Amino acid sequence: MGSDRFYPEEKPVREVAVDGFWIDRHTVTNREFAAFVRKTGYVTVAERPIPAGDFPGAENVPPGAMVFRRTAGPVNLDDWRLWWDYVPGTFWRCPEGPGSSIASRQDHPVVHVAYEDVVAYAGWAGKRLPTEAEWEYASRGGLEGKDFTWGDEMEPGGKPAANTWQGEFPWQNLCTDGYERTAPVEQFAPNGYGLYDMAGNVWEWTSDWYALTHAPAQAPCCASESPRERIERSYDPAFPDIHIPRKVLKGGSFLCAPNYCLRFRPAARSPQMVDSGMSHVGFRCVAN
């Protein structure tokens, strides 16, 4: 697992053992998530009123979610607020806000699903979420130590091998892969294990708490950590007043571009607050 060649949170490279498991061939689609909602009546986090105690001052803000908006030109890449907007009325059925629809996107990955939502789906399906190690093992498809799920070349033969961002993020998307936002599942070649979209399209939830760097395997400080300590270690040190724990996302998304986020690689990882789904976050499940 891991990489020493890209971002610091991917270090160190190390060996990790996992038990055998089955993993979904592709991410959960809108069609599959709709079946879950239809049979259970489940209401996602993005559809519920915002808890008064979690965000002081936001008591009167209607339910919604964060939606990506392409900018008109180059911007400061250190300020994500320039391309993310909170849009009331956004949830998995209306992924770009009121007036948008998934009617023509039944086979696209479901998005705007928070951690609680994906755990609920997995339980209903008789499955669970993968650990970070399981997800990374599966994504490599048997190619140990390679940069991408298909090898070391970012665009084999000069063609995109996944749904990512081509051009200058966040304003110029050349769409040479054929998609500006999500793509239907199974549009790109599978990896060596027959798994689709283990790179790009949408980031995928795992069950692991996020930390700024990988702890050495079996480190005493980590082996003795309590669940509460692991949760606290997942908070974002850049925002000490926001005590919302974060889980590990894997795989990158259609918003990953070499000039900003070269993270459509097996070793790459990103934090996500558990109470938030976004335009580019989905999931797949595993079973023992």
C-alpha positions in Angstrom: 0.0 0.0 0.0 0.9 3.6 -0.4 3.3 5.6 -2.5 6.4 7.7 -1.9 6.3 9.5 -5.2 3.2 11.7 -5.0 1.4 13.3 -2.0 2.6 13.1 1.7 -0.6 11.5 3.0 0.2 8.4 0.9 3.4 7.6 2.7 5.0 5.3 3.8 4.9 2.4 1.3 4.2 -0.7 3.4 2.8 -4.2 3.4 -0.6 -4.9 4.8 -2.5 -8.2 4.9 -6.2 -8.6 4.3 -8.5 -11.6 4.4 -10.4 -12.7 1.4 -13.4 -10.7 0.3 -15.8 -10.0 -2.6 -16.2 -6.5 -4.0 -18.8 -5.0 -6.2 -17.8 -4.9 -9.9 -18.8 -1.2 -10.1 -20.0 1.6 -7.9 -23.6 1.6 -6.7 -25.7 3.3 -9.4 -28.7 5.6 -9.2 -30.9 2.7 -10.2 -29.7 0.5 -7.4 -29.9 3.2 -4.8 -33.4 4.0 -6.0 -34.5 0.4 -5.4 -33.1 0.7 -1.8 -35.1 3.9 -1.2 -38.2 2.5 -2.7 -38.2 -0.6 -0.6 -37.2 1.0 2.7 -38.4 4.6 2.5 -34.9 5.8 3.5 -34.3 9.6 3.5 -30.7 10.7 2.9 -28.8 13.2 5.0 -28.9 15.8 2.3 -32.7 15.7 2.4 -33.0 16.2 6.2 -33.1 19.5 8.1 -29.6 20.7 9.2 -29.1 19.7 12.9 -29.2 23.0 14.9 -26.3 22.1 17.2 -23.9 21.1 14.4 -23.7 24.4 12.5 -24.5 27.4 14.6 -26.2 30.1 12.5 -27.4 27.6 9.9 -30.7 26.8 11.6 -32.7 28.4 8.9 -30.7 27.0 6.0 -32.8 24.5 4.0 -31.5 21.0 3.3 -29.1 20.7 0.4 -25.6 19.7 -0.6 -22.3 20.9 -2.2 -22.3 21.2 -6.0 -19.3 21.7 -8.3 -19.5 24.8 -10.5 -16.9 25.3 -13.2 -15.2 28.7 -12.9 -15.1 31.3 -15.8 -11.3 31.3 -15.8 -8.1 30.5 -13.8 -8.5 31.0 -10.0 -6.5 30.5 -6.8 -6.4 26.7 -6.4 -6.0 27.1 -2.6 -9.6 28.3 -2.2 -12.1 25.5 -2.9 -15.0 27.8 -2.2 -14.4 29.3 -5.7 -15.8 26.2 -7.3 -18.0 24.6 -4.7 -21.5 26.0 -3.9 -24.0 24.9 -1.2 -27.2 24.5 -3.2 -30.5 24.0 -1.3 -32.6 21.3 -2.7 -29.7 19.2 -3.9 -29.7 15.5 -3.1 -29.1 12.3 -5.0 -32.2 12.6 -7.2 -31.3 16.2 -8.1 -27.5 16.1 -8.3 -27.1 19.7 -9.6 -29.9 21.2 -7.5 -33.7 21.8 -8.2 -34.5 21.2 -11.8 -31.8 18.6 -12.4 -32.6 14.9 -12.6 -31.2 11.5 -12.8 -33.8 10.3 -15.3 -31.2 9.8 -18.0 -28.5 8.8 -15.5 -29.9 5.6 -14.1 -26.6 3.8 -14.7 -24.4 6.6 -13.3 -22.9 6.3 -9.8 -25.2 7.7 -7.1 -23.7 10.9 -5.5 -24.6 13.2 -2.6 -24.6 10.2 -0.3 -23.1 10.8 3.2 -21.4 8.1 5.2 -24.6 7.3 7.2 -26.4 6.8 3.8 -23.9 4.4 2.4 -23.7 2.3 5.6 -27.5 2.0 5.5 -27.5 0.9 1.9 -24.7 -1.7 2.5 -26.6 -3.1 5.5 -29.7 -3.4 3.5 -27.8 -5.2 0.7 -26.2 -7.6 3.2 -22.8 -6.2 2.6 -20.5 -3.6 4.2 -18.0 -0.8 3.2 -14.4 -1.8 2.3 -11.5 -0.9 4.5 -8.9 1.4 2.9 -6.6 -1.6 2.5 -9.2 -3.8 0.9 -10.2 -1.0 -1.5 -6.5 -0.4 -2.5 -5.8 -4.1 -2.9 -8.8 -4.5 -5.2 -8.0 -1.4 -7.2 -4.5 -2.5 -8.1 -5.9 -5.5 -9.9 -2.7 -7.5 -9.2 -0.3 -4.8 -10.4 1.9 -4.2 -7.4 3.6 -0.9 -7.1 2.2 0.7 -10.2 1.1 4.3 -10.3 -2.3 3.6 -11.8 -4.7 0.7 -11.9 -3.6 0.0 -15.5 0.2 0.6 -15.1 2.6 3.6 -14.9 1.5 5.6 -17.9 -1.2 8.1 -17.2 -2.8 7.9 -20.6 -1.9 4.7 -22.3 -1.7 5.2 -26.1 -2.5 8.9 -25.6 -6.1 8.2 -24.5 -7.8 8.7 -21.1 -8.2 5.4 -19.3 -10.7 6.8 -16.8 -13.3 9.6 -16.3 -11.1 12.4 -15.0 -10.5 16.1 -15.8 -8.5 16.9 -18.9 -7.4 20.5 -19.1 -6.8 23.2 -16.5 -8.9 22.7 -13.4 -11.4 24.2 -12.4 -12.2 26.2 -15.6 -11.1 24.3 -18.7 -12.4 20.8 -19.2 -11.5 19.5 -22.6 -13.7 16.3 -22.0 -11.4 14.2 -24.1 -12.7 11.2 -22.1 -16.2 12.0 -23.3 -17.7 13.2 -20.0 -17.9 16.5 -18.2 -19.4 15.0 -15.0 -20.1 11.4 -14.0 -20.1 8.7 -16.6 -22.2 5.5 -16.7 -20.5 2.7 -14.9 -18.4 0.2 -17.0 -17.5 2.7 -19.7 -13.8 2.2 -19.4 -11.7 -1.0 -19.4 -11.7 -2.9 -16.1 -8.6 -3.6 -14.1 -6.9 -7.0 -13.7 -9.6 -8.2 -11.3 -12.5 -7.3 -13.7 -13.4 -4.2 -11.6 -14.6 -1.0 -13.2 -13.9 2.7 -12.4 -11.4 2.0 -9.6 -9.9 5.3 -10.9 -11.9 8.4 -11.6 -15.7 8.9 -12.0 -16.4 9.3 -8.3 -14.5 9.1 -5.1 -15.5 6.1 -3.0 -16.2 5.9 0.8 -14.2 3.4 2.9 -14.8 2.5 6.5 -11.4 3.8 7.8 -11.0 7.0 9.8 -8.7 9.5 8.0 -5.3 10.6 9.4 -2.8 13.0 7.8 -0.4 10.1 7.1 -0.4 6.4 7.3 0.7 5.0 10.7 3.5 2.4 10.5 2.0 -1.1 10.6 1.4 -2.3 14.2 2.8 0.9 15.7 2.2 0.7 19.5 0.6 4.2 19.6 -2.0 3.1 17.0 -2.6 -0.4 18.2 -3.6 1.0 21.6 -5.8 3.8 20.3 -9.3 3.9 21.5 -12.2 4.4 19.0 -12.6 8.0 20.3 -8.9 8.7 19.8 -9.1 7.5 16.2 -12.1 9.8 15.6 -10.3 12.8 17.1 -7.3 12.1 14.9 -9.5 12.4 11.9 -10.4 16.0 12.5 -9.0 18.6 10.2 -6.2 20.5 11.9 -6.8 23.4 9.6 -10.2 23.9 11.0 -9.9 23.2 14.8 -13.4 24.5 15.5 -15.1 21.9 13.3 -15.4 18.7 15.2 -16.8 16.5 12.4 -14.9 13.3 11.9 -13.6 12.3 8.5 -13.4 9.0 6.7 -11.0 8.0 3.9 -12.1 8.3 0.3 -10.3 6.4 -2.5 -10.1 6.4 -6.3 -10.3 10.0 -7.4 -13.1 11.4 -9.5 -14.1 13.3 -12.7 -12.7 16.4 -11.0 -9.2 15.1 -10.6 -6.7 16.9 -12.8 -2.9 16.7 -12.9 -2.6 20.5 -12.2 -4.7 20.2 -9.0 -5.4 16.6 -7.8 -3.5 13.8 -9.4 -5.3 11.3 -7.2 -7.0 8.9 -9.6 -4.4 6.3 -8.4 -4.6 3.3 -6.1 -2.4 4.9 -3.4 -4.2 8.2 -3.4 -6.6 9.1 -0.5 -8.7 12.0 0.6 -10.6 13.0 3.7 -14.4 13.5 3.7 -16.5 14.7 6.6 -19.0 11.9 7.5 -22.1 14.2 7.4 -21.5 15.4 3.8 -22.0 13.9 0.4 -20.9 15.8 -2.7 -21.2 15.9 -6.5 -18.2 13.6 -6.9 -18.5 11.1 -4.1 -20.1 7.6 -4.3 -19.4 4.1 -3.1 -19.2 0.4 -3.7 -19.7 -2.5 -1.2 -17.8 -5.6 -0.2 -18.8 -8.9 1.4 -16.8 -11.4 3.5 
